[in-house]
Amino acid sequence: MTISKATGDEISEAEVPLLDDVVNGAVDFKGRPAVRSKSGKSASFILGTGLAERFAYYGISSNLVSFLTKKLGQPTATAAAQLNAWFGISSLLPILGAFVADSFAGRFRTVIVACVLYILALSFLSLSASLSSHSSKCTTASENVGCFPTELRNIFFFLALYLVSFAQGGLSPCAQAFGADQFDEEDEYESKAKSTFFNWWYFFSLGATLVPLLILTYIQENVGWELGFGIPAIAMCLALVLFLSGSMTYRFRVNSDGRNTFVRINRVLVRAAKNWKAAAVAISIDEEGQHNSAQFRFLDKALLTRDGSIDETICNVKDVEYTKAILRLVPIWFSSLAYAIVFAQPSTLFTKQASTIDLHLTPSF
């Protein structure tokens, strides 16, 4: 028995996996059918990459308000406002990263590009910290000769900082989604393992937050900001190497209909709006286990044509149900906004308050 590639070349029988060992809808790095037994540890590489990314992100964000106030000379209120704006933009950019991955580059390539951007951004931050330390010595008119201009130094710093936002916007969501791609939902064992993967992802994210708070903050305050920003850059270099090391074990999902997720959702919303005045339709279709839910019935109008008949050539039931599933997440997203307001405090005002207290536990420690 032989299996032909898309190019028409044949694979030898020794390379042909058993049908039970083939993952439906997935291929390996070389475009061949993904083999279940050869990709069991692929999620470990992605978890390690996510751990390093969170370590790098919180390594700079947890004590950034101190850098803005001490090195750049900003007032506390201004520094807090700058950080809140940065946190907000960083929280929205994953939408852009997901769009780029789904529409153009794919998750695997997006993660690689994001890692490279991360390394560049963190290296630039370390360089800007070095410029800030050098500029702080330029206090007199005679010493100002050869000093880096303050305005250019600040611009360079914020460009590097927002480059970090773009990098994490591409890496964080795509790495999680790519990790989910490594599990076959049709397999009972892997379906459960997929939930375990996200549990470990969250656990590693919390662990990666704790280490910078305990170690990197001390290094930044007592050793130097250059090293404090340089260590996260080294961590991202290791993350890139680790992620690429698992390339031969990864599964790459094949989009059977070739349509982009954002395009599908947008098409459903636009067609439902155009058919808003049309009479409600009752749809009862059972296709590959798909069923029409009763919630958000107005979206069912996306299936209608001008004469009121159902046409699935442009929008189908799967597209409508997928859009409904996204809308169900909107209340959860809105409920998390209040948490984001509280979450912004520890990295801004709480940090400045903590810097004013006596840190000695004993007279000598």
VONU-898003 format. One line per 2 residues: number of its first residue (from 1); their letters; for each residue z, x, y of C-alpha. Coordinates in Angstrom, 1 decimal. Layout:
REM VONU-898003
NUM = A = Z X Y; ...
***
This chain:
REM VONU-898003
1 = MT = 0.0 0.0 0.0; -0.9 1.3 3.5
3 = IS = -0.2 0.2 7.0; -2.7 0.9 9.7
5 = KA = -1.8 2.0 13.2; -3.2 0.3 16.3
7 = TG = -5.8 3.1 16.4; -7.0 2.4 12.9
9 = DE = -5.6 5.5 11.3; -3.8 5.0 8.0
11 = IS = -0.3 6.2 7.2; 0.4 7.7 3.8
13 = EA = 2.4 5.7 1.3; 5.3 8.2 1.6
15 = EV = 5.6 7.2 5.3; 5.4 3.5 4.7
17 = PL = 8.9 1.9 5.0; 10.0 -1.0 2.8
19 = LD = 9.3 -4.3 4.4; 13.0 -5.2 4.3
21 = DV = 13.7 -2.0 6.2; 11.3 -2.7 9.0
23 = VN = 12.6 -4.2 12.3; 10.4 -7.1 13.5
25 = GA = 9.1 -6.7 17.0; 10.1 -3.1 17.4
27 = VD = 8.3 0.3 17.1; 9.6 3.9 17.1
29 = FK = 8.8 6.7 19.5; 5.4 7.3 18.0
31 = GR = 4.4 3.6 18.0; 5.0 3.0 14.3
33 = PA = 7.0 0.1 12.9; 10.7 0.8 13.5
35 = VR = 12.7 1.6 10.4; 16.2 0.2 10.2
37 = SK = 17.6 3.1 8.2; 16.4 5.7 10.7
39 = SG = 17.8 4.2 13.8; 21.4 3.5 12.9
41 = KS = 23.0 5.9 15.4; 20.6 5.5 18.3
43 = AS = 23.2 3.4 20.3; 25.6 6.4 20.3
45 = FI = 23.2 8.4 22.5; 23.0 5.5 24.9
47 = LG = 26.7 5.0 25.0; 27.2 8.7 25.9
49 = TG = 24.6 8.4 28.6; 26.4 5.4 30.1
51 = LA = 29.7 7.2 29.9; 28.4 10.1 31.9
53 = ER = 26.8 7.8 34.5; 30.0 5.9 35.1
55 = FA = 31.9 9.2 35.3; 29.4 10.4 37.9
57 = YY = 29.4 7.2 39.9; 33.1 6.8 40.1
59 = GI = 33.5 10.6 40.5; 32.0 10.3 44.0
61 = SS = 32.9 6.7 45.0; 36.6 6.8 44.2
63 = NL = 37.5 9.2 46.9; 34.5 8.9 49.2
65 = VS = 36.5 7.4 52.0; 38.4 10.7 52.3
67 = FL = 35.2 12.6 52.7; 34.0 10.3 55.4
69 = TK = 37.2 10.5 57.4; 38.1 14.2 56.8
71 = KL = 34.7 15.9 56.6; 32.5 13.6 58.7
73 = GQ = 35.2 12.7 61.1; 34.7 8.9 60.9
75 = PT = 37.5 6.4 61.8; 39.1 4.7 58.8
77 = AT = 37.6 1.3 59.8; 34.1 2.7 60.1
79 = AA = 34.4 4.6 56.9; 35.6 1.5 55.0
81 = AQ = 32.7 -0.5 56.5; 30.2 2.2 55.5
83 = LN = 31.5 2.2 51.9; 31.6 -1.6 51.6
85 = AW = 27.9 -1.6 52.7; 27.1 1.1 50.2
87 = FG = 29.0 -0.8 47.4; 27.1 -4.0 48.2
89 = IS = 23.7 -2.4 48.2; 24.5 -0.5 45.0
91 = SL = 25.5 -3.8 43.3; 22.1 -5.4 44.2
93 = LP = 19.8 -2.6 43.3; 20.1 -3.2 39.6
95 = IL = 17.9 -6.2 40.2; 15.2 -3.9 41.5
97 = GA = 15.7 -1.5 38.6; 15.3 -4.3 36.1
99 = FV = 12.2 -5.5 37.8; 10.6 -2.0 37.7
101 = AD = 11.6 -1.6 34.1; 10.2 -4.9 32.9
103 = SF = 7.1 -4.8 35.1; 5.9 -1.2 35.1
105 = AG = 7.8 1.7 33.6; 9.8 0.2 30.7
107 = RF = 13.5 0.7 30.0; 13.2 4.1 28.4
109 = RT = 11.1 5.7 31.2; 13.2 4.0 33.8
111 = VI = 16.4 5.5 32.4; 14.8 9.0 32.4
113 = VA = 13.6 8.7 36.0; 17.0 7.4 37.1
115 = CV = 18.8 10.3 35.4; 16.6 12.7 37.3
117 = LY = 17.2 10.9 40.6; 20.9 11.0 39.9
119 = IL = 20.9 14.7 39.4; 18.9 15.3 42.6
121 = AL = 21.2 12.9 44.6; 24.4 14.5 43.4
123 = SF = 23.1 17.9 44.0; 22.2 16.9 47.5
125 = LS = 25.7 15.5 48.0; 27.2 18.8 46.9
127 = LS = 24.9 20.6 49.3; 25.9 18.2 52.1
129 = AS = 29.5 18.9 51.4; 28.8 22.6 51.7
131 = LS = 27.1 21.9 55.1; 30.1 19.8 56.2
133 = SH = 32.5 22.6 55.3; 30.4 25.1 57.2
135 = SS = 30.1 22.8 60.2; 33.9 22.3 60.4
137 = KC = 34.2 26.0 61.2; 31.8 25.7 64.2
139 = TT = 34.4 24.8 66.7; 33.6 27.0 69.7
141 = AS = 30.4 27.4 71.7; 29.8 30.9 70.4
143 = EN = 30.3 29.8 66.8; 27.8 26.9 67.1
145 = VG = 24.9 29.3 66.9; 23.3 28.9 63.5
147 = CF = 25.4 25.8 62.6; 23.7 22.8 61.0
149 = PT = 23.5 19.9 63.5; 26.0 17.2 62.9
151 = EL = 23.5 14.4 63.2; 21.1 15.9 60.6
153 = RN = 24.1 16.7 58.3; 25.2 13.0 58.4
155 = IF = 21.6 11.8 57.9; 21.2 14.1 54.9
157 = FF = 24.5 13.0 53.4; 23.7 9.3 53.7
159 = LA = 20.2 9.7 52.3; 21.7 11.5 49.3
161 = LY = 24.4 8.8 49.0; 21.9 5.9 48.9
163 = LV = 19.7 7.9 46.5; 22.7 7.6 44.2
165 = SF = 22.5 3.8 44.6; 18.9 3.7 43.6
167 = AQ = 19.6 6.0 40.6; 22.4 3.9 39.3
169 = GG = 20.4 0.7 40.0; 17.8 2.0 37.6
171 = LS = 20.1 3.5 35.0; 23.0 1.2 34.5
173 = PC = 21.2 -2.1 33.7; 18.3 -0.5 31.8
175 = AQ = 20.6 1.6 29.7; 22.6 -1.4 28.6
177 = AF = 19.4 -3.5 27.9; 17.9 -0.6 26.1
179 = GA = 21.1 -0.3 24.0; 20.8 -4.0 23.1
181 = DQ = 17.2 -3.3 22.0; 18.6 -1.0 19.2
183 = FD = 20.0 -4.0 17.4; 18.1 -6.7 15.4
185 = EE = 19.4 -10.1 16.2; 17.7 -11.5 13.0
187 = DE = 20.0 -9.2 10.9; 23.5 -10.5 10.5
189 = YE = 25.2 -7.1 10.5; 23.3 -5.8 13.5
191 = SK = 23.8 -9.0 15.4; 27.6 -8.4 15.1
193 = AK = 27.2 -4.7 15.9; 25.4 -5.6 19.1
195 = ST = 28.6 -7.3 20.4; 30.6 -4.2 19.3
197 = FF = 28.2 -2.1 21.3; 29.0 -3.9 24.5
199 = NW = 32.7 -3.8 23.8; 32.5 0.0 23.5
201 = WY = 30.3 0.1 26.6; 33.0 -1.6 28.6
203 = FF = 35.7 0.6 27.1; 33.8 3.8 28.0
205 = SL = 33.2 2.4 31.5; 36.9 2.1 32.0
207 = GA = 37.6 5.5 30.5; 35.0 7.0 32.8
209 = TL = 36.7 5.5 35.7; 40.1 6.9 34.8
211 = VP = 39.1 10.5 34.5; 37.7 10.9 38.0
213 = LL = 40.8 9.3 39.5; 43.0 11.8 37.7
215 = IL = 41.0 15.0 37.9; 38.0 14.9 40.3
217 = TY = 40.1 13.5 43.1; 42.4 16.4 42.8
219 = IQ = 39.5 18.9 42.7; 37.9 17.4 45.8
221 = EN = 41.1 17.4 47.8; 42.5 20.8 46.7
223 = VG = 39.6 22.9 45.5; 36.5 21.8 47.3
225 = WE = 34.1 18.9 47.8; 31.2 21.1 46.7
227 = LG = 32.7 21.4 43.2; 33.9 17.8 43.3
229 = FG = 30.4 16.5 43.8; 28.9 19.2 41.6
231 = IP = 30.8 18.3 38.5; 29.2 14.8 38.4
233 = AI = 25.8 16.4 38.8; 26.5 18.6 35.7
235 = AM = 27.6 15.5 33.8; 24.3 13.7 34.6
237 = CL = 22.4 16.8 33.4; 24.3 16.5 30.1
239 = AL = 23.6 12.8 30.1; 19.8 13.4 30.4
241 = VL = 19.8 15.9 27.6; 21.9 13.5 25.4
243 = FL = 19.6 10.6 26.1; 16.4 12.6 25.3
245 = SG = 18.0 13.9 22.1; 18.0 10.4 20.6
247 = SM = 14.3 9.7 21.4; 13.1 9.9 17.8
249 = TY = 15.7 7.4 16.7; 15.2 4.7 19.4
251 = RF = 13.6 1.3 18.8; 11.2 0.1 21.5
253 = RV = 10.8 -3.6 21.8; 7.3 -5.0 21.8
255 = NS = 6.7 -7.9 24.2; 4.6 -10.2 22.0
257 = DG = 3.1 -12.3 24.8; 2.9 -9.4 27.3
259 = RN = 4.4 -11.4 30.2; 7.0 -10.1 32.5
261 = TF = 10.4 -11.8 32.6; 10.4 -12.2 36.4
263 = VR = 6.9 -13.6 36.3; 7.9 -16.2 33.7
265 = IN = 10.9 -17.4 35.7; 9.0 -17.5 38.9
267 = RV = 6.2 -19.5 37.3; 8.6 -22.1 36.0
269 = LV = 10.3 -22.5 39.3; 7.1 -22.7 41.3
271 = RA = 5.5 -25.2 38.9; 8.6 -27.3 38.8
273 = AK = 8.7 -27.4 42.6; 5.0 -28.5 42.7
275 = NW = 5.7 -31.3 40.2; 8.9 -32.3 41.9
277 = KA = 7.7 -35.9 42.6; 6.3 -36.3 39.1
279 = AA = 8.1 -38.7 36.7; 10.7 -37.2 34.4
281 = VA = 9.4 -36.2 31.0; 11.1 -36.4 27.6
283 = IS = 10.2 -33.4 25.6; 11.1 -33.0 22.0
285 = ID = 9.5 -29.8 20.6; 10.8 -27.8 17.7
287 = EE = 9.0 -24.5 17.6; 10.5 -21.5 15.9
289 = GQ = 13.9 -22.9 16.3; 13.4 -23.7 20.0
291 = HN = 14.6 -27.0 21.4; 14.6 -28.6 24.8
293 = SA = 18.1 -28.8 26.3; 19.3 -31.7 28.4
295 = QF = 20.6 -29.5 31.3; 18.4 -28.8 34.3
297 = RF = 15.8 -31.4 33.1; 13.9 -31.1 36.4
299 = LD = 12.6 -27.7 35.1; 10.8 -29.6 32.3
301 = KA = 8.3 -30.7 35.0; 6.9 -27.1 34.9
303 = LL = 5.2 -28.1 31.7; 3.3 -31.0 33.4
305 = TR = -0.3 -30.9 34.7; -1.6 -33.0 37.6
307 = DG = -2.4 -35.9 35.4; 1.1 -36.0 34.0
309 = SI = 0.3 -34.5 30.6; 2.1 -31.6 29.0
311 = DE = 0.3 -28.3 29.1; 1.9 -25.2 27.6
313 = TI = -0.9 -22.8 28.3; 0.7 -21.8 31.6
315 = CN = 4.4 -22.5 31.0; 5.8 -23.2 27.6
317 = VK = 9.1 -24.5 26.3; 10.4 -20.9 25.8
319 = DV = 9.8 -20.1 29.5; 11.6 -23.2 30.6
321 = EY = 14.6 -22.7 28.3; 14.8 -19.0 29.4
323 = TK = 14.9 -20.1 33.0; 17.6 -22.6 32.3
325 = AI = 19.7 -19.9 30.6; 19.4 -17.8 33.7
327 = LR = 20.5 -20.7 36.0; 23.6 -21.2 33.7
329 = LV = 24.7 -17.7 34.7; 24.6 -18.4 38.4
331 = PI = 28.0 -20.0 38.6; 29.5 -17.1 36.7
333 = WF = 27.9 -14.7 39.1; 29.2 -16.6 42.2
335 = SS = 32.7 -16.6 40.7; 32.6 -12.8 40.4
337 = LA = 32.1 -12.4 44.2; 35.7 -12.9 44.9
339 = YA = 36.6 -10.2 42.5; 34.1 -7.9 44.2
341 = IV = 36.0 -8.3 47.5; 39.3 -7.2 45.8
343 = FA = 37.6 -4.5 43.9; 36.3 -2.9 47.2
345 = QP = 39.9 -2.3 48.4; 41.1 0.5 46.1
347 = ST = 38.3 2.8 47.0; 38.7 2.3 50.8
349 = LF = 41.9 1.2 52.4; 44.2 1.7 49.3
351 = TK = 43.0 5.3 49.1; 43.8 6.0 52.8
353 = QA = 47.2 4.3 52.4; 48.0 6.5 49.4
355 = ST = 47.1 9.6 51.3; 50.0 9.0 53.7
357 = ID = 52.8 8.8 51.2; 54.9 11.6 49.8
359 = LH = 53.3 12.6 46.5; 56.2 14.8 45.2
361 = LT = 57.9 13.4 42.2; 60.6 16.0 42.3
363 = PS = 61.6 18.6 45.0; 59.4 21.2 43.2
365 = F = 56.6 19.0 41.7
***
